[in-house]
Amino acid sequence: MTGIFFLAEREKDLRITFTGRQTEIKASLKKFVQDKIKKLNRLIGDSFDAHVILSQTRHRYSAEIILRAPSLTLTVDSNTGTEDARSAVQTALAKIEKQARRFKEKRTGRRKRVGKDLIAKRRSLPTKETDGDGKPSVIAMNGFSKKPITLNEAALRVHDSEDLFLVFRNADNLKISVIYKRKDGNLGLIEPDA
């Protein structure tokens, strides 16, 4: 049968549209595709539209799936024409699932990298690394403010930063002081006696 047929299903924010080119899409195939595409929400989220196009040329079937979500668009084609409509759709579904997995891994991988970078930044104290003879090594750090600043400025800097402490020269007495974040949410101050 020649023509284009549409079926849309709305579930949450999921819309699946079917188009048959030179063929009719059977209800069992539509149900199979709907079940497979619904499972993609765990990879790309609940809000997306899918357009499934099944084409027939001289007893050969090919399938194309276009998936649109707010943050991405995925398009796949079952490049090989098969004599079975279901196998053409299965090939396209496998490809779209693979692309969706890659997208999710890329997205979560980026988050993990950012998290590792933040942890590395926050590590301002020397770690328990050894020189090989069993003694801990000393790791040089930057972050000492050479310009004298007031206690209020130092408190604001340590409060706004991710660092746990700040070493600074107090503008009132020109002595080196340390201000740090306490576990109770307050700030602590260490000043030399003499």
Summary of the structure (lengths in Angstrom):
residues: 194
radius of gyration: 30.4
end to end distance: 96.2
largest distance: 96.2
contacts: 502
relative contact order: 0.08
helix: 33%
strand: 33%
